[in-house]
Amino acid sequence: MNRQLPEVPTKLLIDGKWVDGSQEAVAVLDPATNEELVKVSQGSTKETKEAIDAAAKAFTTWSRLSPKERADHMNNIADLMAEESDRLALIMSLEQGKPVKEAAAEIQSNVDNFRWNAAEAQRVYGEVIPAPETNHWLVRKEAIGVVGAITPWNFPSNMIARKIAPAIAVGCTLVMKPSKETPLSALALGDIFQRAGLPDGVVNILLGASSDIGKELTENETVKKITFTGSTEVGMKLYEQAAPTLKKVSLELGGHAPFIVFNDADLSLAVEKLIAAKFRNNGQVCTSPNRIFVEESIKEAFTERLLEKMKDVTVGLGTDDPTVGPLINQSGVDKVVDQLADATNKGATILYGGHKLTEGDYGKGNFFEPTVIDGITTDMDIYYEETFGPVIPLIAFNDLDAVIDAANDTVFGLASYFFSTNLQTISKTAQKLQYGMVGVNDIAISNPAAPFGGVKHSGFGRENGKYGPEEYVTVKFIAIDAQ
């Protein structure tokens, strides 16, 4: 497939204009080759204030449009994204490394998300409360105001769409800060918004130092809401910075998902779903299975099937559409190497893979072999730390209550999965797993129509479904004396 970067803006989007930032431009690297794709502008506090002011100005008119009028704008955006899906997918694959087929699916998810929220925001109902005597009591839900949104690199397009779509659908305006690793997908979406006719200032896109932009977004009184997807450490910092101005905050943070296979499970299905979930986006997914608990009586059979299927897992350039592409950067590779070294030094055994790929063209990029490692115990780093790489760690268990306790033995609580055909096991396990999302005999837990989010150190608030728009409204009670 052609690896030529399509034309994409490289400046900041503020108040409907592409502007140069005040800081020195920085390079965006292709993780498959570590070669420069393009340089992009960088802003700082100055541009952040300008973007916030632009969003505040746009809010006065955008929030007064009818839900139907805003929905029309959003459907125009969805139409244009669908038309340019191939171009947007190629941009994403080049800057992030994921297989282009996955990138195309991410763009389709954007389209679905805009269409869903365009419709759902027309159903953010208030209510009439029966009042004493002749009073009238009304409840209105109104757009909260200017939103500061900060997104990660692993889903550089869809994480943006999941925040922008519900926010603008209910009448909010945004200042968006994408990851420094993957700014091109965000800028390409900004171009789509402009060409689709979204009014100036409704969505502003900033690039630059997270410390400067994030600080201004969290401390500026004009910003009424912060939404962040990323690491727990950064989320905690943003939450702390937003506290003095009492902003509404939603956080989708780290995960450490258990994947439990009970002895009555369909083993072929469990293996198929494990490989699909673990190697999606090269293992760099916050909902990726990180601890694979397999009941002792079936562990040998399960492992044999898994190792056989691993032979079909391919590695290569994202544009060649392999199963697994490169990791985002060398730091990501180093983390996987360190976790495996720690585990093997403490008695774990690598059954498949286990090395950074260095031969030929692989040596230029951040490629790591798809890996299966057995004998994981609680004294190993990989048991408690999120891996963010193509590694399957196997853990044996013998007791239902014990494995539920083990699965819950983490500060995180985003996604979890288990496989069983026993109704009693399904009911008990689904209720006792301390996670915001539970997949039972399935891994499909993310959809525009369903709530997405976690508990514990995985954050709070929900994206998608009818819950998504609710994160961007404030409730107003109106009491009318009709006498």
Summary of the structure (lengths in Angstrom):
residues: 483
radius of gyration: 23.3
end to end distance: 72.9
largest distance: 83.8
contacts: 1771
relative contact order: 0.14
helix: 43%
strand: 24%
